[in-house]
Amino acid sequence: MKHNNMLAMILAGGRGSRLHDLTNKVAKPAVSYGGRYRIIDFPLSNCANSGIDVVGVLTQYESILLNSYVAAGRRWGLDAKDSGVYVLPPREKADANLDVYRGTADAISQNIDFIDTYSPEYVLILSGDHIYKMDYDKMLAYHKENKADATIAVIEVPMKEASRFGIMNTDDTGRIVEFEEKPENPKSNLASMGIYIFEWKLLRKMLLADMKDPDSNHDFGKDIIPTLLNDQKSLYAYKYKGYWKDVGTIDSLWEANMDLLDKNNELDLSDPTWKIYTEDVAALPQYIGPEADISRAFITQGCVIDGEVKNSVLFTGVKVGLGAKVIDSVLMPGVEVEPGAVICRALVADGVKIGKQATVGSADSEHIELVAKRVKGVE
């Protein structure tokens, strides 16, 4: 069922260094989120829901888990005869020791042959580490309507934060007249979401030229888009309204999880019309003990709770012992909180044990504490 002759390429090579120990062994898009999901589930589910059949996932760092996770394309319903999710690691060695893409555009350039196999009319390029729901088919309709050479999804950010983003300045019709990377004095608040639709023939030509340019960063934001604008091509900004979170730091990953506790959260994970597909993990139903005290919590299957949980998100298989307290915290899959331990304003990584009567994090700390190693308690 070919919907829209558009192929998607997801840039999932982010190192996620600001997530510290969470991404030591796991690529950022494979980091857990929202009880039972991984971040990559969002762009992949968006593709499946938008009628895109072929998706290339470009991986590089610590990608063993991500590669095997993504290779099970049936999870997102992308396993029919003419569809699929394909893992595309870097082919060329950028230097002797490292297989890496030199920039976002280089990642696509190295996979021109893969894209050519499907000869799509349009190519959608996405970042693999944002949490949001979006109908890319609507964006494509907007692209066609404007007879655009390229369309860039933008989101309105507070003006005071605009200098952190790539900012699109547009005219009244939505046509982009200028693109400024992290401007000191922004003229608008339309931030690029790193979601692009290109005419494949045009993009292909540009990528081939970009590969030969020794002075290029081989990057969409720094090279391809400015060149398109210089060449007077028509670029349009597609305004996205809705929930969107870049989970690049421990604080923002914690916030994105805590947002799930908000009844008015726009990211409805149980919306039947826009399903977020993920791995089906076999786990028992949650068990809440007679002594448990729970208020405002997001608790996933397989959790066993005998202590107190307040304003927190608990992923699959978390155990909270008697007399233990979990407050304003996010506990990833398989975390064990032993009796009497107290966790406050913390994000606890997969499988970490917090020992008896240990204390982690603090109510007054400015930043969220990441706990990625076992914390010894009273023996």
Salt bridges, closest charged atoms under 4 A:
ASP21 OD2 - LYS373 NZ 3.15
ASP82 OD1 - LYS81 NZ 3.74
ASP99 OD1 - LYS93 NZ 2.94
ASP106 OD1 - ARG102 NH2 2.99
ASP116 OD2 - ARG204 NH2 2.77
ASP129 OD2 - LYS28 NZ 3.21
ASP129 OD1 - HIS130 NE2 3.71
GLU156 OE2 - LYS239 NZ 3.82
GLU161 OE1 - ARG164 NH1 3.23
GLU178 OE1 - LYS187 NZ 2.86
GLU199 OE2 - HIS143 NE2 2.75
ASP210 OD2 - HIS218 ND1 2.89
ASP246 OD1 - LYS28 NZ 3.77
ASP246 OD1 - HIS130 NE2 3.76
ASP251 OD2 - HIS367 ND1 2.61
GLU255 OE1 - LYS245 NZ 2.99
ASP259 OD2 - LYS245 NZ 3.94
ASP293 OD2 - LYS310 NZ 3.76
GLU308 OE2 - LYS310 NZ 3.15
GLU366 OE2 - HIS367 NE2 3.82
